[in-house]
């Protein structure tokens, strides 16, 4: 049986304004974890009841440690950010469908923005071949050294121009004219949509990691659905971001939601 | 100490214990079956099933609030044919009762599903005339006593299994509605569906839910639910399935003492995937603590 476990906080620190890195010890959660999956973290110390779905940034199966990088966006993540080393919290996972990794692909392009960046670290670790990473931020890039340490070539864009190209990831695409065999993307919806439009025009297979407000996290409650279609279908259906995703193929996703 | 007897009877169907799942929070059991032993549940109440597949409402469909949450799923479901093909065989693999929640936009819709389930291997039907998230049907039927009696009477004509009617708390006089369901031929009542609510994102200056309003559930609503179970238990003879914010065995006991025969666990599943089992064990713990051997002796004692 799968279960919710008590995970021990080994580290929880700010790595940029509003962005925190938490390392938890939870061996059973690391065993099957793959890039693009997420975990549920439970606050449950007051009026906040629902778990917070947080993408997996890195997994160390030997030590049983999991790294989670999250943004403080509301009361729940604020509470998470105040947890101290040595404290424990309820956690469950890994959950959802992660990125599909093919060893036949040699040229990979990862495009991520903002708090969509963290899950791409574990993805870089699991890919073989040449990996290029485009990262977009408003300001204050995160995790750039991690991507480089795992052998990726990283290009950064910031909206305020403080680091790298001034602009966004679409500016990086324009500048570098990449020709990858596979694209992986995670970030704000307008960014994903722009990436999807470009990659469709270039006819490059693309996997997109979506985000939606969730409750159960395991596919039962149907609150986190997004509009999708099967490639040949004209009709659409609502599918669960938590269970059928969060990673979908570009051609499955319908944007006029 | 002698063995605890947790068996309860809902409209002629014996459940091994009173603990079941609240419709819409547990799918058809597949997802939670990876976290809990479904064999231990008195019954699985499945997500509302309509005559045809429904796509449900736009996202966001969930908003959190103090001690609870709002949802506006809008009864997304695969339709009765897919349910019969996939979900019934799955659930029949477990030693638990199957209760099918029935969704519809019209009286004919409800009757069509109930008729289709006539020869299906399910134990009880739960008529949902109380969903706050669909424009037609749902709650429209559940707020007017004459309409309640009419719908129940019509659906009963097609029902081969005992019919539970799930009522909305969003009414002025719940007792009048419950009596109307009883007059229409209901065999049991589920109390309560969600409270209609709304949450506004003051920073974006718009409602959190795409559907604007949604159904409020979770521990914050429990006193309302207990009150309704208590009032209805005192005024009708029907067995009641109590639900609304049950998080623990103690919560469930509260509903039973108010008059509920069965108890359903809903939102708690999202917070704790083994909530159903924890509630069951909590009930057992309470019985042991007070030397109560039979759960039925606790019912309606307040």
Interface residues (C-beta under 8 A of the other chain):
Chain A: X1 X2 X3 X4 X42 X44 X47 X48 X49 X50 X51 X76 X92 X212 X213 X214 X215 X216 X217 X218 X219 X220 X221 X222 X223 X224 X225 X226 X236 X237 X238 X243 X257
Chain B: X24 X25 X26 X27 X31 X32 X34 X35 X36 X37 X47 X55 X56 X58 X59 X60 X61 X62 X63 X64 X66 X67 X68 X69 X71 X73 X76 X218 X219 X267 X269 X270 X271 X272 X273 X274
